[in-house]
């Protein structure tokens, strides 16, 4: 089982009015990726948003900077909002990253749960799924062919032009990032793409029917079971003890999710709500190394086998030194407990 981290390069208020500058936050992010590499984590992902609170609007640029400071960790988007980007350009960026990193680049592509990219780049939300389907088709065809003939509704046709550079890897890994839409799980299985499931709330075990849909669609399409990998993206944080992890993570988590809930007419996050999410079946991976590892194993068993787990820690607006300590514990204590598991 691979263990990694996803970051949205967030600039959330930590409640002290001492938010770092954009330059300071970017420097800290690169330090975290370097530390993740040093402690043996498998993958680091950078999201994509186009809002004031995030610095990740150009994830390939951040990952390229990280490539020069790391040696073995895989570097991926988390996720590329493919509906609002040109697949030709996206492939070129990540093929370039693959060359810079000596074959460590990946992509996780999705429709995007944040919709600000659509008006920003002139796309219509009414075309939400149709845009993604067409652009995913083109991206996968570019991955297979240097030169191709292709036409679609949302982009000028390709008439045999070459798409360069080509990556160092024989085939650039592309995962499909999904939330809770059954059709998205079926699409990933039909295409034989590895699946990254974002579960940031509720009971992780309830996603088993959707994962089964994915595997059944893949089987029907003729893909080998080992090709149908399942990854899990969850909010998480590790400290020496579960009590310490909860006390450090909860205040920022509650503040962030309360603000989000109020934007949508919801209510404040209570400690009871948090404790339910941090319980045995809840989505939050917050606790001691041993408790978090045990919880991941329960999730993996419930979902029929998970091959990758990535932690998203930004939401709690934690101090840099606490995130660095969590990264070290993930690499030195959580990952060794999980790597013996066959998904």
N, C-alpha and C positions, 0 to 999 in steps of 0.2 A: 504494500500500500504506500503510495506517495503522499507526502505531507508538504503543504506549502502555505503561502500567504497571498491574499489579494488586498490591494490598497486602492483607494479612490483619491489618494493625495488630498485628503480633506483638510479644511481649515475651519473646523467647528469651534465654537466658543467653549472653552473649558471651565467657564464660570468664574474665572479670575481676572478677565479682561487683559490677559497677558498672551494673547494669540501671537505666534511667530509671524514674521513677514513671509511673503511668498518665497523669497530666496532662501530664507532660513528653513522653511518647511521642506523645500525641495532638497536641500542639502541633507536634512535629517532622513528623508525618504531614501536617498541613495545610500546613506549609512546603514539603514535597515536592510536594504537588499544585499549589501555587502556582508552584513552580519549573518543574514540567512544563509548565504553561500558558505561562509566560514563554519557554521555549526552543522552543515550537512543537510539542510532542507532541500527538497527536490525541485520546487517551482515557486516563482514569484510572479504574480499577475498585477497588471495595472488596468483599472477600469477606464471608462470614457464618459465624461459628463461635460456639459457646457453651461455651468452655473457658477455663480460667484464663490460658493463655498468649496469648490474643488479646483485642483490644479492639473487635472488629468485629461484635458481636451486633446492632447497630442501624445497618446501613450507610447507610440513607437519611438518618439524622441527620448522619453524618459528611459525606456528599456535599452535604447542604444547607449545612453550614458552609463547605465548600470552594467552593460556588457563589458565595458572597458575596466570595470572594477571587480569583476567576478570571474570565476574559472569553470564552474561545473553546473551551477543552478540553471534550470530551464526558465526562459523568460517569455511571458505570454500576455496577450490582452485579456481583459476580464470585465466586460466584454467589449469587442468592437461593435458599435452600432451600425451594422452593415446596411440597414435600410437607408441610412442618410449619408453614405460614403460611396465613392466610385470603387467598385471591386478591383479594377485595374490598379488604381493607386494604392489600395489597401494591400494587394499582393506585392506590389513593388516595395512598399515600406517594410513589410515583414520578411521578404526575401533578402532585402538589404540588411535588416537586423540579423538574419540567419548567418550571413557572411561575416558581419562584424563579430558575432558571438561564437563563430566557429561551430555552427550547427545546433544552437540551443533555442531557436525561436519557435514559438507556437502561436496560434490564434484561437481564441474562443469568440465566436460570433453569435449575435442575437439580434432580435428586433428592437430591443431597448425598452426598459421599464420607465426610463425618464424620457420625456417626449420633446425636450427643448431643442434637440438637434433638427427636428423636422422643419419648423418654421425658420430656423436659423439658416438652413441650407436650401430652403425653397421647396420642401416636399409637403405633400398633402397627407394629413393623418388618415383620411379616408382610404388611402392606398397602403395602409400600414402593413398588412400581410402580403399583399401582392408585390410590393416593393422588395420585401425580404426574400420571397421565393425566387423572384427573377435574379436578384443580385447574388444570392447563394448559388444558384445554378451557374452563373457566370464565373464566380470565384472558383468553384470546384473544377470547372472546365479549364480555367487558366492554370490551375495547379497541375493539370494533366498534359497540357499542350503549350508549347512556346508560341506557336502561331495558330490562330483559329479564326473561323468564320462564325459570326454570332450576331443575332439581332434580337431586340426586345422592345419593350414599350417605354422604358424610363431612361434609356441611355443610347447614344448613337451606336450604330452597328459597327462591328469589327469585321474587316474584310481581308483578313490574312496578316494583319500586323503582328509583329513579335512583341511579347511582353517580357521585359527584362528589368533587373537581373533575375536569374534563376537562383533558387536557394542552394546552399551547400548540401542540405539533406535531400535524399532522393525524392521524398514527398514531404512538403511542409505540413506538420500536424495541424488539423483544423477540428476543433471541438464545437458542438452546438450548445449554446447556453440557453436554458429554458427556465420558466417559472412554473406555472401550474396549468398550462393549456394542453389538453390531451393531444390536439393536432400537432403540437410542436414535438412531443415525444414520439409520435408516429413518424413524423418527417425525419427525425434523426435516425430512427431505426431503419426506415426504408432506404435512406442514403448510406447506412453503415457508418455513420459518424459517431465518435465518442461523445458522450452526453455529460454536460456539467449542469447539475440541478441546483438552483439557488433556493435554499430553504432558510428564511430569516425569521420565521415565526411559526407558531402552531406545533403540531405533533409531527415530527419527521417521519414516523412510521406510516402516516396516512398517504405518503407518496408512493407506497408499494404498488398499488394498481396502475399508476402512471408509468412506473419503471417497467412493470410487466408488459404494458402496452408497447413500450420501446423495444423490449427484447423480442416480443412476438412479431412486431413489424419487421425487425431485422431478420428473424428466422424465415419469415415468409418471403423476404427479398433475397434470401440465399446467402446472407452474411454469416461468417463463422462466429460462434459464441464469444471467442476470445477477442474478436474485433469490436464487440459491443460493450465498451467500457463505460462505467458510470462513475462520475465524480460528484462530490458534494461540496457546495460553497455555503458556509455558515458563519454567523457572527460568533466570535470566540476570543478568549483571553485566558492565559495560564499564569498562575503565580505559585509560590511554594505551597500554599495551603488553599483549600477551597474558600475558606472564610476570607482570606486576604484577596483572592481573585474577585469575589463578589463585591466586597466593600470598595475595591478600586474601580471596578467596571460599572457598577450600577448607577452612580450619580450621573455620569456622562451619557450612558445609555438612556436613562429616564428622561434627561433633558432633551436629547436629540429626538427621541421617538414621541415625546409629548408635543414638541414643536410641530412635528410632521402630522400628528393626529389632529391638532388644533387647526392646521391648515385645511384639513378635510372634514372639519366639524366633529371630531372625536374628542375623547376625554384624556386626562392626564394618565401617564403610566404609573401604576402603584408598585410597591415592593412585592405585594402578593402576585401581581401579574408577572413580574420579573421572575419570581421564585418558581412559578409554574413553567415558564419557558426554560429555566435552568434545571428543571427536574429531570428524571431519568429518560423520559421520551420527548422532552421539549427540544426545540431547535438550537438553543444557545449552548455553545461549547465553552463554558466558563467554569474553571475549577483548578484543582491541583493537577499535576501531570498524570498521576495514576487515575484520577477520576475522569479526566477528559479522555484519556486513552480507552478506558472501559466503556465510556459512553459512545465513542466512535465505533467501537466493535459492536455494540448493541445496534446502532444505526445501520452498520454494514450488514449485519445478519438480517435485520428487518427489511432491508431493501434488496436482499438477494445477492449482496456482494458489491462493495465499493472499492475502486482502485485508486482514487485520489480524493483527498480532503484538503480544502483550502480555508484558512481562517481570515475573516475580515474584522480588523480591530479598530478601524478608524472611527466608527460610530460613537465610541465612548469618549472621544477627545482626551485620551490619556497622555500624560507627559512622555516625552521622547524616551527617557531612561527606563520607564516602566514598560514601554513597548519593546525596547531592546532586550530587557530581561525576559519578557514573555517569548520573544523569538529564540533566545538562547535555550529556554526550557523546552520549547517545541522541538528544537533540533537535537538536544542532548538527552532528553528524558521521554518526551512523548513519541517522537518518531521511532526510536529503537524498540519501543513496546509494540509498534504497529507493523514494522517492516517484515516481521515473520509471518504476517497474515496473508494468505492467498485469497484475493477477492473472487 
